Amino acid sequence: MKLGYLDLAGRIDHTVELAPLADSLGFTRYWLTEFPPQPSPITLAGVIAGITERIHVGTAAILFSFYPPKRTAHDFQLLERLFEGRIDAGLSSSTAHEPVVRDDLEGRDIAALAKAYPARFELFLRHLRNTPGSESYDETTAWRDCPDVPPQVWSLGSGQGAQLAAKLGTGFGYPLMYKTSIDDPKTMHGYQDAYTPSEAQPAPASVLAVAGYCARTDAEAEAIAQPWSIFAPHVWGSPTTVAAKLASLAERYRVDEIIFGDMSQDLADRRATIEGLAHGLGR
């Protein structure tokens, strides 16, 4: 089973230390969340890709309703051009509380933006996949320095996210990390079964994102396994216990990769989590 790391804390000083550690221990991905107010995770993804060597770096996910489709596609193309084969473009239809993003809305209605999400997602894909390696390449609307092949796209979320991913041929990530998350593989299986191959991605790509804690012992993990404002731990325990739980989830959801959202907040605890997860999975 492949394992990635989801950076929930958003502490830049932690991130620049933890990403190279995850890279060195064989993690597959290092994904960055977006919870405004903060800079765009796309910008930070470029920084992290620059201080790592082989791990995939991406967003999980940008709140796409607040991003211009074409410009955002070109931003991800730039990262792919610089770090070929290592960039993940993760998008979601989630929004933020209106007071937090009021200045970015500039009078636009959040409900209208959410309704327009499917069309804006498809527009983003069209520009992102408009590269010289595509059979439908249109140089009149392309960024002139775009890479031959676009980065991998991940639609993240639940119902709508899965349907768009299956229809448009992108990867899909199901979040088992929120207080409202439901541990039910039906959405993931529906995506896998209904998948329509695309030129950029002939086969479905599935990841399960889980949140939790990993400590030296089950008792230590149990003692610190507390929910955040929106996140809730779904997996916790010692490295051996967590590895067994992740393997069980991977089998139920029919995925070969899980992204672990570490809910620890102390840097030492977060380092121990990455090292413990790697040990538990035999890295």
C-alpha beads as a LAMMPS data file, in Angstrom:
LAMMPS data file: protein, C-alpha beads

283 atoms
282 bonds

1 atom types
1 bond types

-500.0 500.0 xlo xhi
-500.0 500.0 ylo yhi
-500.0 500.0 zlo zhi

Masses

1 110.0

Atoms # bond

1 1 1 0.000 0.000 0.000
2 1 1 1.250 3.452 -0.945
3 1 1 1.024 6.226 1.634
4 1 1 0.948 9.998 1.301
5 1 1 0.941 12.783 3.901
6 1 1 -1.761 15.445 4.171
7 1 1 -0.529 18.615 5.871
8 1 1 -3.487 19.775 7.958
9 1 1 -1.719 22.174 10.314
10 1 1 -0.596 24.695 7.717
11 1 1 2.517 25.770 9.666
12 1 1 5.100 26.831 7.098
13 1 1 8.031 26.219 9.443
14 1 1 6.759 22.675 10.022
15 1 1 6.040 22.072 6.356
16 1 1 9.534 22.889 5.101
17 1 1 10.971 20.414 7.612
18 1 1 8.410 17.631 7.258
19 1 1 8.158 17.457 3.468
20 1 1 11.811 16.434 2.924
21 1 1 11.441 13.889 5.753
22 1 1 8.389 12.334 4.093
23 1 1 10.280 12.337 0.798
24 1 1 13.265 10.524 2.298
25 1 1 11.060 7.873 3.952
26 1 1 9.283 6.853 0.773
27 1 1 5.926 8.623 1.072
28 1 1 4.220 8.967 -2.297
29 1 1 2.631 12.400 -1.929
30 1 1 2.746 15.539 0.166
31 1 1 -0.546 17.415 -0.142
32 1 1 -1.312 20.928 1.106
33 1 1 -4.703 22.040 2.387
34 1 1 -6.456 25.386 2.010
35 1 1 -8.329 26.979 4.899
36 1 1 -8.402 30.776 4.411
37 1 1 -7.053 33.182 5.346
38 1 1 -3.732 31.992 3.880
39 1 1 -1.659 32.245 0.703
40 1 1 -2.616 29.948 -2.155
41 1 1 -1.402 26.354 -1.650
42 1 1 -0.339 26.418 -5.309
43 1 1 2.409 28.865 -4.379
44 1 1 3.524 26.732 -1.443
45 1 1 3.470 23.593 -3.617
46 1 1 6.186 25.132 -5.757
47 1 1 8.317 25.813 -2.682
48 1 1 7.885 22.258 -1.378
49 1 1 8.584 20.657 -4.743
50 1 1 11.792 22.687 -4.851
51 1 1 13.103 21.295 -1.547
52 1 1 12.172 17.664 -2.244
53 1 1 13.411 15.238 -4.862
54 1 1 10.887 12.583 -5.889
55 1 1 7.691 12.875 -3.843
56 1 1 4.549 14.146 -5.600
57 1 1 3.482 17.560 -4.294
58 1 1 0.025 18.998 -4.663
59 1 1 -3.058 20.681 -3.296
60 1 1 -5.837 18.960 -1.357
61 1 1 -7.519 20.993 -2.253
62 1 1 -7.746 24.532 -3.515
63 1 1 -11.176 26.074 -2.989
64 1 1 -11.674 26.380 -6.710
65 1 1 -14.711 28.673 -6.581
66 1 1 -12.334 31.512 -5.680
67 1 1 -9.852 30.847 -8.525
68 1 1 -9.965 31.881 -12.230
69 1 1 -10.032 28.649 -14.297
70 1 1 -7.592 29.512 -17.101
71 1 1 -5.018 31.323 -14.956
72 1 1 -5.117 28.524 -12.376
73 1 1 -4.574 25.933 -15.106
74 1 1 -1.493 27.831 -16.240
75 1 1 -0.213 28.081 -12.659
76 1 1 -0.327 24.294 -12.348
77 1 1 1.247 23.920 -15.796
78 1 1 4.131 26.080 -14.614
79 1 1 4.734 23.785 -11.637
80 1 1 4.591 20.727 -13.901
81 1 1 7.067 22.337 -16.291
82 1 1 9.484 22.919 -13.415
83 1 1 8.896 19.599 -11.599
84 1 1 7.929 17.158 -14.320
85 1 1 5.774 14.243 -13.207
86 1 1 5.544 15.376 -9.584
87 1 1 2.626 17.831 -9.434
88 1 1 -0.920 16.999 -8.296
89 1 1 -3.656 19.519 -9.030
90 1 1 -6.303 18.869 -6.394
91 1 1 -9.559 20.853 -6.524
92 1 1 -12.765 20.881 -4.530
93 1 1 -16.109 22.677 -4.570
94 1 1 -15.815 23.606 -0.887
95 1 1 -16.112 27.235 0.113
96 1 1 -15.123 29.244 3.183
97 1 1 -17.089 31.424 5.574
98 1 1 -18.103 34.594 3.767
99 1 1 -16.440 37.025 6.224
100 1 1 -13.080 35.298 5.666
101 1 1 -13.179 35.542 1.862
102 1 1 -15.318 38.661 1.435
103 1 1 -12.534 40.714 -0.142
104 1 1 -11.790 37.972 -2.685
105 1 1 -15.455 37.624 -3.615
106 1 1 -15.686 41.253 -4.815
107 1 1 -19.464 41.152 -4.658
108 1 1 -19.920 37.715 -6.253
109 1 1 -22.442 35.368 -4.687
110 1 1 -21.011 32.232 -3.040
111 1 1 -24.113 30.190 -3.867
112 1 1 -23.855 31.148 -7.542
113 1 1 -20.172 30.225 -7.599
114 1 1 -20.942 26.832 -6.066
115 1 1 -23.645 26.210 -8.687
116 1 1 -21.201 27.095 -11.458
117 1 1 -18.512 24.750 -10.119
118 1 1 -18.988 21.861 -12.603
119 1 1 -18.732 24.159 -15.634
120 1 1 -15.737 26.013 -14.172
121 1 1 -14.024 22.685 -13.343
122 1 1 -14.483 21.524 -16.943
123 1 1 -13.120 24.837 -18.253
124 1 1 -10.084 24.460 -15.992
125 1 1 -9.479 20.955 -17.319
126 1 1 -9.715 22.085 -20.914
127 1 1 -6.989 24.676 -20.406
128 1 1 -4.834 22.460 -18.182
129 1 1 -4.878 19.621 -20.723
130 1 1 -4.222 21.934 -23.657
131 1 1 -0.582 20.901 -24.030
132 1 1 1.567 19.929 -27.049
133 1 1 1.246 16.256 -26.169
134 1 1 -2.542 16.340 -26.553
135 1 1 -4.304 15.286 -29.755
136 1 1 -6.558 18.351 -29.441
137 1 1 -3.772 20.871 -28.740
138 1 1 -4.788 24.433 -29.611
139 1 1 -1.786 26.718 -29.513
140 1 1 -3.908 29.848 -29.919
141 1 1 -5.208 29.538 -26.327
142 1 1 -2.247 27.712 -24.760
143 1 1 0.491 29.085 -22.558
144 1 1 3.478 29.106 -24.899
145 1 1 5.845 27.438 -22.397
146 1 1 3.435 24.781 -21.144
147 1 1 4.730 21.230 -20.525
148 1 1 4.097 18.458 -23.035
149 1 1 1.938 16.579 -20.524
150 1 1 -0.335 18.182 -17.883
151 1 1 -0.125 17.408 -14.166
152 1 1 -2.469 14.818 -12.706
153 1 1 -5.830 16.217 -11.610
154 1 1 -7.632 15.110 -8.454
155 1 1 -11.276 15.903 -7.814
156 1 1 -11.695 15.832 -4.052
157 1 1 -14.913 15.600 -2.095
158 1 1 -17.956 13.366 -2.048
159 1 1 -20.923 13.113 -4.418
160 1 1 -20.353 15.897 -6.952
161 1 1 -16.586 15.470 -6.840
162 1 1 -16.866 11.760 -7.628
163 1 1 -19.326 12.320 -10.463
164 1 1 -17.126 14.965 -12.116
165 1 1 -14.031 12.795 -11.749
166 1 1 -15.753 9.805 -13.351
167 1 1 -17.261 11.854 -16.176
168 1 1 -14.154 13.889 -17.046
169 1 1 -11.492 11.251 -16.431
170 1 1 -9.592 12.573 -13.405
171 1 1 -8.365 11.079 -10.165
172 1 1 -10.699 11.083 -7.173
173 1 1 -10.019 11.436 -3.467
174 1 1 -12.608 10.640 -0.813
175 1 1 -12.172 12.439 2.540
176 1 1 -12.580 10.420 5.724
177 1 1 -11.346 13.244 7.908
178 1 1 -14.200 15.579 8.803
179 1 1 -16.666 15.391 11.664
180 1 1 -19.355 14.927 9.026
181 1 1 -17.459 12.267 7.034
182 1 1 -19.221 8.949 6.477
183 1 1 -17.189 5.748 6.392
184 1 1 -18.946 4.269 3.378
185 1 1 -17.094 3.055 0.249
186 1 1 -20.117 3.448 -2.067
187 1 1 -19.015 6.841 -3.411
188 1 1 -15.524 5.556 -4.195
189 1 1 -16.851 2.386 -5.816
190 1 1 -19.322 4.444 -7.854
191 1 1 -16.468 6.543 -9.238
192 1 1 -14.396 3.473 -10.068
193 1 1 -17.276 1.654 -11.770
194 1 1 -18.521 4.654 -13.778
195 1 1 -15.093 5.947 -14.818
196 1 1 -14.797 7.350 -18.345
197 1 1 -11.190 7.147 -19.613
198 1 1 -9.596 10.402 -20.741
199 1 1 -6.578 10.999 -22.933
200 1 1 -4.717 12.391 -19.927
201 1 1 -5.749 9.529 -17.618
202 1 1 -6.871 6.249 -19.222
203 1 1 -7.643 4.483 -15.912
204 1 1 -9.202 5.617 -12.623
205 1 1 -6.922 6.751 -9.811
206 1 1 -8.345 6.516 -6.295
207 1 1 -7.048 7.744 -2.960
208 1 1 -8.642 7.743 0.471
209 1 1 -7.769 10.642 2.787
210 1 1 -8.007 9.828 6.490
211 1 1 -7.273 11.927 9.561
212 1 1 -5.875 10.672 12.815
213 1 1 -2.981 10.193 15.160
214 1 1 -0.009 7.860 15.271
215 1 1 2.026 7.536 18.502
216 1 1 4.430 5.046 20.074
217 1 1 1.629 3.031 21.681
218 1 1 -2.125 2.665 21.310
219 1 1 -2.588 4.221 24.747
220 1 1 -0.563 7.318 23.839
221 1 1 -2.511 7.760 20.627
222 1 1 -5.815 7.308 22.444
223 1 1 -4.827 10.004 24.939
224 1 1 -4.196 12.647 22.258
225 1 1 -6.912 11.653 19.763
226 1 1 -9.099 14.729 20.061
227 1 1 -11.193 16.339 17.280
228 1 1 -10.465 19.775 15.870
229 1 1 -13.080 22.338 14.894
230 1 1 -13.872 20.558 11.611
231 1 1 -11.650 17.463 11.604
232 1 1 -12.203 14.237 13.520
233 1 1 -9.766 11.342 13.940
234 1 1 -10.891 8.180 12.176
235 1 1 -7.635 6.226 12.611
236 1 1 -5.307 6.273 15.615
237 1 1 -2.896 3.997 17.427
238 1 1 0.670 2.712 17.358
239 1 1 2.459 2.335 14.007
240 1 1 1.439 -1.333 13.859
241 1 1 -2.176 -0.618 14.767
242 1 1 -2.472 2.276 12.311
243 1 1 -0.914 0.230 9.509
244 1 1 -3.450 -2.551 10.071
245 1 1 -6.376 -0.088 10.100
246 1 1 -5.159 1.593 6.927
247 1 1 -4.766 -1.757 5.179
248 1 1 -8.338 -2.676 6.108
249 1 1 -9.657 0.649 4.797
250 1 1 -7.666 0.280 1.576
251 1 1 -9.257 -3.097 0.957
252 1 1 -12.796 -1.876 1.690
253 1 1 -12.437 1.195 -0.531
254 1 1 -10.552 -0.704 -3.273
255 1 1 -7.617 1.716 -3.235
256 1 1 -3.895 1.081 -3.197
257 1 1 -3.025 4.493 -1.753
258 1 1 -4.046 6.398 1.361
259 1 1 -3.255 10.001 2.319
260 1 1 -2.815 10.334 6.077
261 1 1 -3.911 13.640 7.589
262 1 1 -1.841 14.037 10.737
263 1 1 -3.822 15.833 13.442
264 1 1 -0.804 16.293 15.730
265 1 1 0.216 19.914 16.180
266 1 1 3.600 19.754 17.893
267 1 1 6.497 19.488 15.423
268 1 1 8.153 16.659 17.343
269 1 1 4.891 14.712 17.343
270 1 1 4.451 15.277 13.630
271 1 1 7.963 14.039 12.904
272 1 1 7.273 10.990 15.063
273 1 1 4.055 10.354 13.142
274 1 1 5.803 10.350 9.764
275 1 1 8.593 8.119 11.069
276 1 1 6.085 5.816 12.809
277 1 1 3.905 5.473 9.729
278 1 1 6.926 4.655 7.610
279 1 1 8.051 2.036 10.138
280 1 1 4.576 0.524 10.425
281 1 1 4.361 0.103 6.652
282 1 1 7.856 -1.327 6.386
283 1 1 9.482 1.662 4.720

Bonds

1 1 1 2
2 1 2 3
3 1 3 4
4 1 4 5
5 1 5 6
6 1 6 7
7 1 7 8
8 1 8 9
9 1 9 10
10 1 10 11
11 1 11 12
12 1 12 13
13 1 13 14
14 1 14 15
15 1 15 16
16 1 16 17
17 1 17 18
18 1 18 19
19 1 19 20
20 1 20 21
21 1 21 22
22 1 22 23
23 1 23 24
24 1 24 25
25 1 25 26
26 1 26 27
27 1 27 28
28 1 28 29
29 1 29 30
30 1 30 31
31 1 31 32
32 1 32 33
33 1 33 34
34 1 34 35
35 1 35 36
36 1 36 37
37 1 37 38
38 1 38 39
39 1 39 40
40 1 40 41
41 1 41 42
42 1 42 43
43 1 43 44
44 1 44 45
45 1 45 46
46 1 46 47
47 1 47 48
48 1 48 49
49 1 49 50
50 1 50 51
51 1 51 52
52 1 52 53
53 1 53 54
54 1 54 55
55 1 55 56
56 1 56 57
57 1 57 58
58 1 58 59
59 1 59 60
60 1 60 61
61 1 61 62
62 1 62 63
63 1 63 64
64 1 64 65
65 1 65 66
66 1 66 67
67 1 67 68
68 1 68 69
69 1 69 70
70 1 70 71
71 1 71 72
72 1 72 73
73 1 73 74
74 1 74 75
75 1 75 76
76 1 76 77
77 1 77 78
78 1 78 79
79 1 79 80
80 1 80 81
81 1 81 82
82 1 82 83
83 1 83 84
84 1 84 85
85 1 85 86
86 1 86 87
87 1 87 88
88 1 88 89
89 1 89 90
90 1 90 91
91 1 91 92
92 1 92 93
93 1 93 94
94 1 94 95
95 1 95 96
96 1 96 97
97 1 97 98
98 1 98 99
99 1 99 100
100 1 100 101
101 1 101 102
102 1 102 103
103 1 103 104
104 1 104 105
105 1 105 106
106 1 106 107
107 1 107 108
108 1 108 109
109 1 109 110
110 1 110 111
111 1 111 112
112 1 112 113
113 1 113 114
114 1 114 115
115 1 115 116
116 1 116 117
117 1 117 118
118 1 118 119
119 1 119 120
120 1 120 121
121 1 121 122
122 1 122 123
123 1 123 124
124 1 124 125
125 1 125 126
126 1 126 127
127 1 127 128
128 1 128 129
129 1 129 130
130 1 130 131
131 1 131 132
132 1 132 133
133 1 133 134
134 1 134 135
135 1 135 136
136 1 136 137
137 1 137 138
138 1 138 139
139 1 139 140
140 1 140 141
141 1 141 142
142 1 142 143
143 1 143 144
144 1 144 145
145 1 145 146
146 1 146 147
147 1 147 148
148 1 148 149
149 1 149 150
150 1 150 151
151 1 151 152
152 1 152 153
153 1 153 154
154 1 154 155
155 1 155 156
156 1 156 157
157 1 157 158
158 1 158 159
159 1 159 160
160 1 160 161
161 1 161 162
162 1 162 163
163 1 163 164
164 1 164 165
165 1 165 166
166 1 166 167
167 1 167 168
168 1 168 169
169 1 169 170
170 1 170 171
171 1 171 172
172 1 172 173
173 1 173 174
174 1 174 175
175 1 175 176
176 1 176 177
177 1 177 178
178 1 178 179
179 1 179 180
180 1 180 181
181 1 181 182
182 1 182 183
183 1 183 184
184 1 184 185
185 1 185 186
186 1 186 187
187 1 187 188
188 1 188 189
189 1 189 190
190 1 190 191
191 1 191 192
192 1 192 193
193 1 193 194
194 1 194 195
195 1 195 196
196 1 196 197
197 1 197 198
198 1 198 199
199 1 199 200
200 1 200 201
201 1 201 202
202 1 202 203
203 1 203 204
204 1 204 205
205 1 205 206
206 1 206 207
207 1 207 208
208 1 208 209
209 1 209 210
210 1 210 211
211 1 211 212
212 1 212 213
213 1 213 214
214 1 214 215
215 1 215 216
216 1 216 217
217 1 217 218
218 1 218 219
219 1 219 220
220 1 220 221
221 1 221 222
222 1 222 223
223 1 223 224
224 1 224 225
225 1 225 226
226 1 226 227
227 1 227 228
228 1 228 229
229 1 229 230
230 1 230 231
231 1 231 232
232 1 232 233
233 1 233 234
234 1 234 235
235 1 235 236
236 1 236 237
237 1 237 238
238 1 238 239
239 1 239 240
240 1 240 241
241 1 241 242
242 1 242 243
243 1 243 244
244 1 244 245
245 1 245 246
246 1 246 247
247 1 247 248
248 1 248 249
249 1 249 250
250 1 250 251
251 1 251 252
252 1 252 253
253 1 253 254
254 1 254 255
255 1 255 256
256 1 256 257
257 1 257 258
258 1 258 259
259 1 259 260
260 1 260 261
261 1 261 262
262 1 262 263
263 1 263 264
264 1 264 265
265 1 265 266
266 1 266 267
267 1 267 268
268 1 268 269
269 1 269 270
270 1 270 271
271 1 271 272
272 1 272 273
273 1 273 274
274 1 274 275
275 1 275 276
276 1 276 277
277 1 277 278
278 1 278 279
279 1 279 280
280 1 280 281
281 1 281 282
282 1 282 283
